[in-house]
Amino acid sequence: MKKKWIVSLLCLTVLISFIVHFLKEDEKLKVVVVAKSLDLEYWKIFESGAKKAFHDFDIDGQVIAPNSIYPISNEVDTLKKVLRQHPDALIVTPIHPSVTIPVLMEYKKNNIPVLFAGRDADWEDKVTYIGTDHLKLGIMAGQLLGSMLQPGDQVAIIHGTLKDHAEVERIKGAKEALGKAGIEITTEQLGEDRYGKTISVFENILQNHPDIQGVFATDDLIALNVLKTVEKEGLMIPIIGTDGITDMIDVVNEGKLSATIAQNPYDMAYLSVVQAIKAVNGEHVPERIDSGVDILTKDNARDRLAFQNNIFYSRVEKFKHFLHELL
C-alpha cells in the first residue's frame, strides 16, 4: 500500500511539474516575424538577428516568409495564418502594401501591435518602421560613386522593380547626389525580370553608351551581375551596390571593387524585436528607427565578412546538433 502511495505521489509531482512548465512556457511573449524571403542571404541575416533577440529576451518567437513574393496573395495568406495564432506582436515586411494592409487592419482590431521592418508603407496604424532610410542610402551611394569620378562623367543606374518603394527612394537619393557632383546619368535600366531574378543588361548598355564610367545598382545581386560583364570586357569601373551580402563584400575585400554600401539587416531585425516588446508593454516606441548603412572598403570588409561568416557558421552548427539529436 505504501509503495502505491509513493508511486501515486511521484506521478502527481511529475504532473504538477509538467503543468507548471507548460504555464511558464505559455506566459512567454509570442512574436511572429513575417519577412520578405528566407531563401536570400540578406534575409537569412535578418532572421539570425531576430532569433538572437528571441533568445536574449526569452521570447516565443518565429520567423517565417512566403514561399515566393509572387503571386501577391502569398503574403496575404501567410498573414491570415499568423493572425489565427493570435501572437502578442507582429513584425512584417510589407511586400505588396495595397493587399497586405487590409489584413493588417484585422490585427489592429485584435489589439495586436504591427511593426514594419525592412520595408515601409503608408499605414497610420503601424507602431513604427525599423530599417534602412533608403533615401539616405541612395544619397550615400551617389556621393560614394561621385567621389570616384570626375564632373561630366557618365554613369548608369540599374534597378529592380519600381513598384518597390525602397528602390524608388534609393534612385531618388542617388540622382540627387550624382547631380550635385556634376555626374551625368546616361541611362536607367531594369536589371530584373518580372519574377525578381537578375538579368544581364550591362552588355547592351555598353553597346549603346560605350563611355559609361560607373554604375549604381540598387541591389547587390544586380551589382554582381554587372561586375561579370565588366570583368569579361576587361574594364575597370566602379560599381556601387546597396546590401552588403557576402559575395559583394568578398569582391571589395579582394580589391575587385574599391567600395560598396552595406545595410544592417541583423541589427534591423534585433531592434524590431526589442521595439515589439516595448509596444506590447505599452512603452513609447519612436515612429521611425534607422538601422543605418555602412560604407565598406578593403579596410573594413574583412571584419564584416568575419561577422557574417560567424552567423552562417552558427546556423550550420545548430543544424548539425539538431540532426545529431534527431538520430
C-alpha positions in Angstrom: 0.0 0.0 0.0 2.8 2.3 0.9 4.5 1.6 -2.5 1.3 2.5 -4.4 1.1 5.8 -2.4 4.7 6.6 -3.3 4.1 5.9 -7.0 0.9 8.0 -6.9 2.8 10.8 -5.3 5.6 10.7 -7.8 3.1 10.7 -10.7 1.3 13.7 -9.1 4.6 15.5 -8.7 5.6 14.9 -12.4 2.1 16.1 -13.5 2.4 19.3 -11.4 5.9 19.9 -12.8 4.6 19.5 -16.3 1.7 21.9 -15.7 3.9 24.5 -14.2 6.4 24.2 -17.0 3.6 24.5 -19.6 2.2 27.6 -17.9 5.6 29.2 -17.8 6.1 28.5 -21.5 2.6 29.8 -22.2 3.5 33.0 -20.4 6.2 33.9 -22.8 5.7 36.7 -25.2 4.7 35.5 -28.7 6.2 37.5 -31.5 6.0 36.5 -35.2 8.2 38.0 -37.9 6.9 37.7 -41.5 9.9 38.5 -43.6 10.1 39.1 -47.4 12.0 35.9 -48.0 14.2 33.4 -46.3 16.0 32.0 -49.4 18.2 35.0 -49.9 21.3 35.8 -47.8 20.2 39.3 -46.8 17.0 37.9 -45.2 18.8 34.9 -43.6 21.0 37.5 -41.8 17.8 39.3 -40.9 16.4 36.0 -39.5 19.5 35.5 -37.4 19.1 38.9 -35.8 15.5 38.2 -34.9 16.4 34.8 -33.4 19.2 36.3 -31.3 16.7 38.7 -29.8 14.2 35.9 -29.2 17.0 34.1 -27.2 18.2 37.2 -25.4 14.7 38.2 -24.2 13.3 34.7 -23.7 10.6 35.1 -26.3 8.4 32.5 -28.0 9.4 33.9 -31.4 9.1 32.7 -35.0 10.4 33.9 -38.3 8.5 32.9 -41.4 8.2 34.1 -45.0 6.0 33.3 -48.1 7.5 30.7 -50.5 7.7 33.5 -53.1 6.7 37.2 -53.3 4.6 36.2 -56.3 1.7 35.8 -56.6 1.0 38.7 -54.3 -1.6 36.7 -52.4 1.2 34.7 -50.8 2.0 37.3 -48.2 -1.7 37.8 -47.5 -2.3 34.1 -46.9 0.7 33.9 -44.6 -0.5 36.9 -42.6 -4.0 35.3 -42.3 -2.5 32.1 -40.9 -0.4 34.1 -38.4 -3.5 36.0 -37.3 -5.2 32.8 -36.3 -2.3 32.1 -33.9 -3.1 35.4 -32.2 0.5 36.5 -31.4 1.3 39.3 -29.0 3.0 41.3 -31.7 3.6 41.1 -35.5 6.8 42.3 -37.3 6.3 42.3 -41.0 8.0 43.4 -44.2 5.1 44.6 -46.3 5.9 43.5 -49.9 2.6 44.5 -51.5 1.1 47.1 -49.2 -2.1 47.5 -51.2 -3.2 44.0 -50.5 -1.5 43.4 -47.1 -2.7 46.4 -45.3 -6.4 45.3 -45.3 -5.2 42.1 -43.5 -3.1 44.2 -41.1 -6.2 46.1 -40.2 -7.6 42.8 -38.7 -4.5 42.7 -36.4 -5.4 46.2 -35.3 -8.9 45.1 -34.5 -7.5 42.3 -32.4 -5.2 44.7 -30.5 -2.0 43.1 -31.9 0.7 45.7 -32.5 2.1 45.7 -36.0 5.7 46.9 -36.7 7.2 47.3 -40.2 10.8 46.1 -40.7 12.9 46.3 -43.8 10.3 47.9 -46.0 8.0 50.8 -45.0 4.5 51.6 -46.2 1.9 54.3 -45.6 -0.4 52.9 -42.9 -1.1 55.2 -39.9 -1.8 52.3 -37.6 1.6 50.7 -37.7 3.6 51.1 -34.5 6.9 52.0 -36.2 9.2 51.4 -39.1 12.6 49.9 -38.3 15.0 49.6 -41.1 17.1 51.4 -43.7 16.4 55.0 -44.7 16.5 54.2 -48.4 16.7 57.9 -49.5 19.7 58.4 -47.3 21.2 55.2 -48.6 20.8 56.4 -52.2 22.4 59.8 -51.3 25.4 58.0 -49.7 25.7 55.7 -52.7 25.6 58.6 -55.1 28.2 60.5 -53.1 30.4 57.5 -53.0 30.2 56.9 -56.7 30.7 60.6 -57.4 33.8 60.6 -55.3 35.4 58.1 -57.7 34.6 60.1 -60.8 35.0 63.5 -62.4 32.3 66.1 -63.2 30.9 65.3 -66.6 31.5 61.5 -66.4 28.6 59.3 -67.4 27.0 56.6 -65.2 24.2 54.1 -65.5 21.6 53.3 -62.9 20.4 49.7 -62.9 17.5 48.9 -60.6 14.9 46.4 -59.6 11.1 46.8 -59.8 9.9 50.4 -59.4 6.9 49.1 -57.6 9.2 48.7 -54.6 9.2 52.0 -52.6 12.7 51.3 -51.4 14.0 51.1 -55.0 12.4 54.4 -55.9 13.9 56.1 -52.8 17.4 54.8 -53.5 17.3 56.0 -57.1 15.9 59.4 -56.0 18.8 59.8 -53.4 21.5 58.7 -55.9 20.2 61.1 -58.5 20.3 63.9 -56.1 23.9 63.2 -55.0 25.2 62.5 -58.5 23.6 65.7 -59.8 25.4 67.7 -57.2 28.6 66.1 -58.1 28.1 67.0 -61.8 27.8 63.4 -62.9 25.7 62.6 -65.9 23.1 59.8 -65.6 23.1 58.5 -69.1 20.6 55.6 -68.7 18.4 53.9 -66.2 17.6 50.2 -66.9 15.7 47.4 -65.2 18.0 44.7 -64.0 15.4 42.1 -63.0 12.8 40.1 -64.8 9.1 40.1 -63.7 9.9 37.5 -61.0 12.7 39.5 -59.4 15.6 37.4 -61.0 18.6 39.4 -62.1 19.1 39.6 -65.9 22.1 40.7 -68.0 21.6 44.2 -69.2 25.0 45.8 -69.0 26.3 44.4 -72.2 23.5 46.3 -74.1 24.2 49.4 -72.1 27.9 49.3 -73.1 26.9 48.9 -76.7 24.6 52.0 -76.6 26.7 54.0 -74.1 30.4 53.0 -74.5 31.5 55.9 -72.4 29.9 54.7 -69.2 32.4 55.2 -66.3 30.4 54.0 -63.3 27.3 52.1 -62.2 24.9 52.4 -59.3 23.0 49.1 -58.8 20.1 49.2 -56.4 20.9 45.8 -55.0 23.9 43.6 -54.7 22.7 40.8 -57.0 22.4 43.3 -59.8 25.8 44.8 -59.0 27.5 41.4 -59.1 25.8 40.7 -62.4 27.2 43.9 -63.8 30.7 43.0 -62.4 30.7 39.8 -64.5 30.3 41.9 -67.7 32.8 44.4 -66.6 35.4 41.7 -65.9 34.5 40.0 -69.2 35.1 43.2 -71.1 38.3 43.9 -69.2 37.0 47.2 -67.8 37.9 48.9 -64.5 34.9 51.0 -63.4 33.3 51.5 -60.0 30.1 49.6 -59.2 28.2 50.5 -56.1 25.7 48.0 -54.5 23.4 48.5 -51.5 23.0 45.4 -49.5 26.3 44.1 -48.1 25.9 40.4 -48.9 28.9 38.2 -48.5 29.7 37.9 -52.3 29.7 41.6 -52.6 32.0 42.1 -49.6 34.3 39.4 -51.0 34.9 41.4 -54.2 35.7 44.5 -52.2 38.0 42.6 -49.9 39.8 41.1 -52.9 40.2 44.6 -54.5 38.0 43.9 -57.5 35.8 46.9 -56.3 37.1 49.7 -54.2 33.9 50.2 -52.1 30.2 49.5 -51.7 27.3 50.3 -49.4 26.0 47.8 -46.9 22.8 47.7 -44.9 22.4 46.1 -41.4 19.7 43.5 -41.6 20.9 41.7 -38.4 20.6 44.9 -36.3 17.3 45.8 -38.1 15.7 42.5 -37.0 17.1 42.6 -33.5 15.9 46.2 -33.0 12.4 45.2 -34.3 12.0 42.6 -31.6 13.1 45.0 -28.9 10.5 47.5 -30.1 7.8 44.8 -30.3 8.4 44.1 -26.6 8.0 47.8 -25.8 4.9 48.0 -27.9 3.3 45.0 -26.1 4.2 46.5 -22.7 2.7 49.9 -23.6 6.0 51.7 -23.7 6.9 54.5 -26.0 8.2 53.4 -29.5 9.7 56.0 -31.9 7.8 56.4 -35.2 11.0 55.5 -37.2 14.2 53.8 -36.3 17.1 53.9 -38.8 19.2 50.8 -38.7 21.9 52.6 -40.6 24.1 51.9 -43.6 27.9 51.5 -43.8 30.5 52.2 -46.5 32.6 49.1 -46.9 36.1 49.3 -48.3 39.1 47.0 -48.2 39.9 48.4 -44.7 36.8 47.2 -43.0 35.5 44.5 -45.4 37.3 41.7 -43.5 35.7 42.5 -40.2 32.2 42.5 -41.8 33.0 39.1 -43.5 34.0 37.6 -40.2 30.8 38.8 -38.6 28.6 37.3 -41.4 30.6 34.1 -41.7 30.1 33.6 -37.9 26.4 33.9 -38.4 26.2 31.2 -41.0 28.7 29.0 -39.2 26.4 29.1 -36.1 23.4 28.2 -38.3 25.3 25.2 -39.7 26.4 24.0 -36.2 22.9 24.3 -34.8 21.6 22.2 -37.8 24.3 19.6 -37.2 23.3 19.5 -33.5 19.6 19.1 -34.5 20.5 16.2 -36.8 22.6 14.6 -34.1 19.7 14.8 -31.5 17.3 13.5 -34.1 19.4 10.5 -35.0 
